[in-house]
Amino acid sequence: MADNLTHECGIMPKQPEDKGLIRSLEVLARLRRVCRASACVGMALLVAGCGGDPGTPTPSSTVMVIDAAPVVVPSPAPAAAPTPTMPAAAPGDLTKTGVIVQSGDSIGIGLGADNWAAIDHLGFANSVVIHNVSVAGIAMQAGYGQRTSDLFGFYSAKGPSVLVIQQGTNDIYYGTKAANIYNSILRPFVSSAQAAGFYVVVDSILPRADSGWTAAMEQQRVTYNTLVRGNGARADAINDIAADPLMGDGTNPATSLYYADGLHPTLIGQQRLVVLNAAVLAPFLERPTRLAQR
């Protein structure tokens, strides 16, 4: 009767239990549920990390699912910009710097040519520095007396320094004899400048025909130029501008287009002096520095 009741009620007879099998099945079921949940979380992270579009990679990180567990792997850091390297220190500037100093008078400052002075327009490189120390009406005696304060301070040990002595005409006008100018003023002027490290160039004196210039003065000018050409003072060079056929002894400054007033050169006269000065001075810029004597 018991067996019939069991069959009628649909109750299966109780089977012997295999506890080990049942426990394995339960563990497997739990693992399946965990994997499904982990996979969902991983997909959610993937979508969120990609800005809502699973097909668009994120620029800042990559989401990878490993064994159904989401792992965020940071993208490689961008390569650091290379540190700029400083160029190797350039060697010292070995370019010579020439210095030209003119001790001049009103001709030296360009009076008669709107102060356009030849010495300022020689056309040399920018590394050549020009100092035009010219004063209207000055005599060589005053220039010599001011040599230390006004001239010798421009000396440079970086390259050749040249002193141009463009004076003397006013000394004659003021009554000083040519021999005295040359021996008592020019000679010590040249030697002291050379001792200070300068190469020395001496100009001859241009002709004059202005008011007050006498025949006796003209004779003193000729005598002085003769002494200059003899170079007893041992200057490093003579710039014999008075021998130039356009501006020198063969011309009449009172009527020449190269003179404004019988004394001061016009603009074209100064431009002519540029040619004469540059020809004499250029070779000195190739010479070594003359050391000043202590």
Secondary structure, 3 states (H helix, E strand, C coil): CHHHHHHHCCCCCCCCCCHHHHHHHHHHHHHHHHHHHHHHHHHHHHHHHCCCCCCCCCCCEEEEEECCEEEEEECCCCCCCCCCCCCCCCCCCCCCCCEEEEEECHHHHCCCCCCCCHHHHCCCCCCCEEEEEECCCCCHHHHHHCHHHHHHHHCCCCCCEEEEEECCHHHHHCCCCHHHHHHHHHHHHHHHHHHCCEEEEEECCCCCCCCCCCHHHHHHHHHHHHHHHHCCCCCCEEECHHHCCCCCCCCCCCCCCCECCCCCECHHHHHHHHHHHHHHHHHHHHCCCCCCCC
